[in-house]
Amino acid sequence: MIAVNDEAVEPGGPGVTRRQVSDAQTRMASRGWWDRDADAYQAEHGAFLGDVDFVWCPEGLREADARLLGDVRGRRVLELGCGAAAAGRWLAREGARVVALDLSAGMLRHAVAAADRSGVRVPLVQADALTLPFPDAAFDTVCTAFGAVPFVSDSAAVMREVFRVLRPGGRWVFSVTHPMRWIFLDDPGEGGLVAVHSYFDRRPYVEHDAHGVPTYVEQHRTLGDRIREIVGAGFVLRDLIEPEWPEGHEQIWGQWSPLRGRLFPGTAIFVADKPNDDA
Ligand SMILES: C[S@@+](CC[C@H](N)C(=O)[O-])C[C@H]1O[C@@H](n2cnc3c(N)ncnc32)[C@H](O)[C@@H]1O
């Protein structure tokens, strides 16, 4: 989030606002953005993410250490908003039966390239997390690191869709930008230490082109909102992890920096279970 106008789209040039946009505009913006940005995203973050590795967040927490998904051997796992699917390939190497899904063909092209480089292949599906092309109870585990959830206008609907495709007893783990980050500017330096936005302003962050058409939309939910969406879908929330910035980790990722990371959380990781039928 950079400095934003409140509502108004200034005529004559690209800009940034906080304002409501429709579902259709959000989907179009996301698809276009991630297709256009795929090469730049991978150029900037590909080395940090690896080709076969599961990194939950810019703080560098790895599934190999955190084990939030439990033992995945033999499990049917869906990676949502997979991008280049490094996490999906790591899970496959751990013995999981993985499907990796993303809205963006541009991101999935990087998944194909990384599969060629690493020799680890998982089935790739281009689809929207809001309408998953899978039958009920098709998976034991669903996960995503910063995929899909922050980029849909109805994240409660994603929770319900994930609930549907999980078997009873299945696990859902997702990471997002920590909600408290939304009160600050997207600045990894001193400028990102001053509260300027209301935590309670749920209007999305919208970048738009010269015609006012949204080109990037990211959604804010408070911690309470996220918990209500998870529980409202039927899940039991097991944990909320706020990874601390590790000593000696100096890598900046956008607004995530050692300066800010030492003071307040940048990532929230939600761990939820679909209850067993007999629960
Ligand atoms: C910040 S990237 C994260 C990618 C990957 N998980 C990682 O850790 O690098 C967000 C991803 O979510 C995908 N995405 C956005 N909206 C989506 C939607 N509605 N359904 C599925 N994927 C979506 C984007 O295409 C993009 O690949």
PDBQT file of the ligand as one rigid body, heavy atoms in Angstrom, charges set to zero:
ROOT
HETATM    1  C1  LIG A 301       1.294 -13.247  -4.018  1.00  0.00    +0.000 C 
HETATM    2  S1  LIG A 301       1.077 -14.473  -5.252  1.00  0.00    +0.000 S 
HETATM    3  C2  LIG A 301       1.513 -15.919  -4.309  1.00  0.00    +0.000 C 
HETATM    4  C3  LIG A 301       2.005 -17.042  -5.185  1.00  0.00    +0.000 C 
HETATM    5  C4  LIG A 301       2.630 -18.225  -4.431  1.00  0.00    +0.000 C 
HETATM    6  N1  LIG A 301       1.699 -18.838  -3.519  1.00  0.00    +0.000 N 
HETATM    7  C5  LIG A 301       3.882 -17.750  -3.716  1.00  0.00    +0.000 C 
HETATM    8  O1  LIG A 301       4.013 -18.017  -2.502  1.00  0.00    +0.000 OA
HETATM    9  O2  LIG A 301       4.732 -17.158  -4.383  1.00  0.00    +0.000 OA
HETATM   10  C6  LIG A 301      -0.698 -14.575  -5.373  1.00  0.00    +0.000 C 
HETATM   11  C7  LIG A 301      -1.179 -15.643  -6.330  1.00  0.00    +0.000 C 
HETATM   12  O3  LIG A 301      -2.607 -15.774  -6.178  1.00  0.00    +0.000 OA
HETATM   13  C8  LIG A 301      -3.154 -15.960  -7.474  1.00  0.00    +0.000 C 
HETATM   14  N2  LIG A 301      -4.575 -15.587  -7.457  1.00  0.00    +0.000 N 
HETATM   15  C9  LIG A 301      -5.105 -14.346  -7.334  1.00  0.00    +0.000 A 
HETATM   16  N3  LIG A 301      -6.454 -14.403  -7.348  1.00  0.00    +0.000 NA
HETATM   17  C10 LIG A 301      -6.787 -15.712  -7.475  1.00  0.00    +0.000 A 
HETATM   18  C11 LIG A 301      -8.023 -16.414  -7.537  1.00  0.00    +0.000 A 
HETATM   19  N4  LIG A 301      -9.195 -15.778  -7.472  1.00  0.00    +0.000 N 
HETATM   20  N5  LIG A 301      -7.989 -17.762  -7.679  1.00  0.00    +0.000 NA
HETATM   21  C12 LIG A 301      -6.818 -18.428  -7.761  1.00  0.00    +0.000 A 
HETATM   22  N6  LIG A 301      -5.602 -17.809  -7.697  1.00  0.00    +0.000 NA
HETATM   23  C13 LIG A 301      -5.581 -16.473  -7.545  1.00  0.00    +0.000 A 
HETATM   24  C14 LIG A 301      -2.309 -15.055  -8.366  1.00  0.00    +0.000 C 
HETATM   25  O4  LIG A 301      -2.447 -15.385  -9.723  1.00  0.00    +0.000 OA
HETATM   26  C15 LIG A 301      -0.923 -15.294  -7.794  1.00  0.00    +0.000 C 
HETATM   27  O5  LIG A 301      -0.268 -16.359  -8.433  1.00  0.00    +0.000 OA
ENDROOT
TORSDOF 0
